[in-house]
Amino acid sequence: MNENERVQQVLSGKTSAFTYFVETYQDMAFTIAHRVCGNVQDAEDVVQESFVKVYRNLHTFRNESKFSSWLYRIVYNTAITHSKSKLWLYDQETSLSNVQGISDFDTETQIIDSERTEAVANVLNKMSKGEALLLTLYYLEDNPVKEIAQITGLNESNVKVKLFRARQSFKELYARYERVIPDLQ
């Protein structure tokens, strides 16, 4: 069953069909909210509020974009409103995001992978919230520029420019991080 059919099920009164959307998209919704808000509690509140908004406004969803893009746009806007902060300012006060992606090969590989993942998370947390969000959407979630533009409300060329700048910032911060912790190579 495709997502449009699930939307129609919810709209026709089968509210339990909405569970699919929550289970499918809650992790990325949390990631977006966390990147914007900077802390777990606010991100959880934003995600919950966003899913309520999505449910109440499901009748306004048009098939012009992917459901996920529409949902993530709502999460993004809700997080911006909730945080009342300037997204593109430098912010070092964000909390460490969950470290994932540890390899199953051997202990040494697990440690190296864990250290790299932690280094990437630390560098992302030292970047502006906006840059970290763009890098997360593009590299960690494999969203194309067009979808990132829909989610953030930026135009595609602006997303490309901001991604370029975010890559440069990441590269510089990661190089500094490697100098501080040289065992990551």
Backbone torsions as a table, in degrees:
resi	resn	phi	psi	omega
1	MET	NA	129.5	-179.4
2	ASN	-84.4	172.4	-174.3
3	GLU	-68.6	-33.2	177.8
4	ASN	-62.6	-39.2	176.8
5	GLU	-66.1	-38.3	177.9
6	ARG	-65.9	-39.6	176.7
7	VAL	-59.6	-45.5	-179.8
8	GLN	-62.8	-37.2	177.2
9	GLN	-61.0	-46.3	-180.0
10	VAL	-62.6	-44.9	-178.8
11	LEU	-64.9	-28.5	179.7
12	SER	-86.2	5.5	173.3
13	GLY	112.3	-7.9	179.7
14	LYS	-87.4	81.1	-173.7
15	THR	-64.8	-25.0	179.8
16	SER	-65.1	-20.5	178.3
17	ALA	-67.1	-19.2	179.4
18	PHE	-68.1	-22.4	178.4
19	THR	-55.0	-37.0	178.4
20	TYR	-53.9	-46.8	-177.0
21	PHE	-66.3	-40.6	179.1
22	VAL	-63.9	-49.8	-178.0
23	GLU	-64.4	-36.3	-177.0
24	THR	-74.8	-38.2	-168.6
25	TYR	-114.0	-0.5	-174.9
26	GLN	-65.8	-34.8	-178.5
27	ASP	-66.2	-47.4	179.5
28	MET	-69.9	-35.1	176.5
29	ALA	-60.3	-42.5	178.2
30	PHE	-64.9	-41.8	179.5
31	THR	-59.3	-46.1	179.3
32	ILE	-62.5	-48.9	-178.8
33	ALA	-61.5	-40.4	-179.5
34	HIS	-66.6	-40.4	178.7
35	ARG	-63.5	-36.2	-179.0
36	VAL	-80.0	-46.8	-174.3
37	CYS	-80.5	-36.2	177.7
38	GLY	90.5	-3.3	175.9
39	ASN	-146.8	158.0	-172.1
40	VAL	-66.4	-46.1	-176.2
41	GLN	-60.4	-47.8	178.6
42	ASP	-63.5	-39.7	179.9
43	ALA	-62.5	-43.1	178.1
44	GLU	-62.0	-42.6	178.5
45	ASP	-62.5	-42.8	-179.4
46	VAL	-63.8	-44.0	-179.5
47	VAL	-62.6	-44.5	179.5
48	GLN	-62.4	-46.9	179.0
49	GLU	-61.9	-38.5	-179.4
50	SER	-65.1	-43.3	179.8
51	PHE	-66.6	-33.0	174.8
52	VAL	-65.0	-44.1	177.5
53	LYS	-60.9	-44.4	-179.9
54	VAL	-60.6	-45.9	-179.2
55	TYR	-61.0	-46.6	-177.9
56	ARG	-68.6	-27.2	-176.2
57	ASN	-110.5	16.3	-177.7
58	LEU	-58.1	-31.5	179.5
59	HIS	-64.5	-17.8	179.8
60	THR	-89.7	-7.9	-179.8
61	PHE	-66.9	126.3	175.5
62	ARG	-110.8	150.4	-177.2
63	ASN	-79.5	24.6	-179.8
64	GLU	-75.2	-23.5	177.2
65	SER	-134.8	173.7	177.1
66	LYS	-68.5	149.3	177.6
67	PHE	-57.8	-41.4	-177.9
68	SER	-61.4	-39.9	178.5
69	SER	-63.4	-42.2	178.5
70	TRP	-62.5	-47.3	179.8
71	LEU	-62.5	-47.8	-178.0
72	TYR	-64.0	-31.1	176.2
73	ARG	-65.0	-41.4	177.3
74	ILE	-64.4	-44.0	178.2
75	VAL	-60.6	-46.9	-179.3
76	TYR	-59.3	-50.2	-179.6
77	ASN	-63.5	-39.7	178.5
78	THR	-65.0	-40.6	178.9
79	ALA	-65.8	-41.5	178.3
80	ILE	-61.0	-48.7	179.8
81	THR	-61.8	-43.0	-177.9
82	HIS	-65.2	-43.2	-173.8
83	SER	-78.3	-26.8	-179.2
84	LYS	50.8	33.6	179.2
85	SER	-117.0	162.5	177.0
86	LYS	-83.7	115.5	-172.0
87	LEU	-61.7	-34.9	-170.8
88	TRP	-95.5	9.2	177.6
89	LEU	-86.4	152.1	179.7
90	TYR	-69.0	130.6	-176.9
91	ASP	-140.3	113.5	-179.7
92	GLN	-96.3	3.0	-174.6
93	GLU	-93.0	9.3	-178.8
94	THR	-74.6	153.7	-178.6
95	SER	-87.9	159.1	-179.1
96	LEU	-68.4	127.5	178.3
97	SER	-79.2	166.1	-179.0
98	ASN	-62.3	136.4	178.9
99	VAL	-91.9	124.1	-178.7
100	GLN	-130.9	170.5	172.8
101	GLY	90.7	27.3	-179.0
102	ILE	-74.8	134.4	-178.2
103	SER	-72.2	153.9	179.5
104	ASP	-101.8	10.5	-172.3
105	PHE	-71.2	-71.5	178.7
106	ASP	-148.4	173.3	-174.7
107	THR	-60.9	-43.6	-179.3
108	GLU	-63.6	-44.4	178.5
109	THR	-64.2	-40.0	178.1
110	GLN	-61.2	-42.6	-179.3
111	ILE	-65.5	-45.9	179.9
112	ILE	-62.2	-47.1	179.3
113	ASP	-62.1	-42.0	179.4
114	SER	-62.6	-42.5	179.3
115	GLU	-65.2	-40.9	178.2
116	ARG	-65.8	-43.9	179.0
117	THR	-62.0	-42.0	177.5
118	GLU	-65.3	-39.4	178.5
119	ALA	-62.7	-44.4	178.7
120	VAL	-62.2	-45.0	179.0
121	ALA	-61.5	-42.5	179.1
122	ASN	-63.5	-42.8	179.6
123	VAL	-65.9	-44.2	178.0
124	LEU	-59.4	-37.5	-179.5
125	ASN	-72.4	-19.1	177.5
126	LYS	-88.3	-12.9	-179.8
127	MET	-83.8	168.0	174.4
128	SER	-62.5	154.1	-179.0
129	LYS	-60.4	-39.4	-178.7
130	GLY	-65.4	-45.0	179.2
131	GLU	-64.9	-42.7	179.5
132	ALA	-62.6	-39.7	178.8
133	LEU	-63.6	-45.5	179.8
134	LEU	-61.1	-45.1	179.0
135	LEU	-64.2	-39.0	178.7
136	THR	-64.1	-47.4	-180.0
137	LEU	-62.6	-40.8	-174.7
138	TYR	-79.2	-50.8	-172.9
139	TYR	-91.7	-40.7	-175.5
140	LEU	-87.0	-28.7	-179.6
141	GLU	-108.9	-1.4	176.0
142	ASP	56.7	36.9	175.3
143	ASN	-84.2	135.4	176.2
144	PRO	-72.4	163.4	-178.2
145	VAL	-55.3	-40.9	-178.7
146	LYS	-58.8	-44.3	179.4
147	GLU	-69.5	-37.2	177.4
148	ILE	-62.7	-38.5	176.9
149	ALA	-62.0	-42.1	178.7
150	GLN	-65.8	-40.2	-178.0
151	ILE	-68.3	-44.8	-173.5
152	THR	-90.6	-17.6	-177.6
153	GLY	83.5	4.1	175.6
154	LEU	-83.9	158.6	173.7
155	ASN	-81.9	164.1	-173.3
156	GLU	-60.3	-41.9	-179.5
157	SER	-67.0	-34.2	176.9
158	ASN	-66.4	-40.2	177.1
159	VAL	-60.5	-44.1	-179.4
160	LYS	-61.9	-43.2	179.5
161	VAL	-64.7	-46.4	-179.0
162	LYS	-66.1	-35.6	175.3
163	LEU	-63.8	-42.8	178.1
164	PHE	-59.0	-48.4	179.8
165	ARG	-64.5	-38.6	179.4
166	ALA	-64.8	-39.7	177.0
167	ARG	-61.7	-43.3	179.1
168	GLN	-62.1	-45.8	178.6
169	SER	-61.1	-44.9	179.9
170	PHE	-60.3	-45.5	-178.9
171	LYS	-59.2	-45.8	-179.9
172	GLU	-65.1	-46.0	-179.5
173	LEU	-66.3	-38.2	179.8
174	TYR	-66.9	-38.6	177.6
175	ALA	-62.3	-41.4	176.8
176	ARG	-64.7	-40.3	-179.6
177	TYR	-64.0	-41.4	178.3
178	GLU	-64.1	-34.6	177.4
179	ARG	-67.1	-34.7	179.2
180	VAL	-74.3	-39.6	-178.9
181	ILE	-123.6	83.3	-172.7
182	PRO	-72.5	-10.3	-176.0
183	ASP	-75.7	0.4	-176.9
184	LEU	-79.7	-5.6	-176.2
185	GLN	-92.8	NA	NA
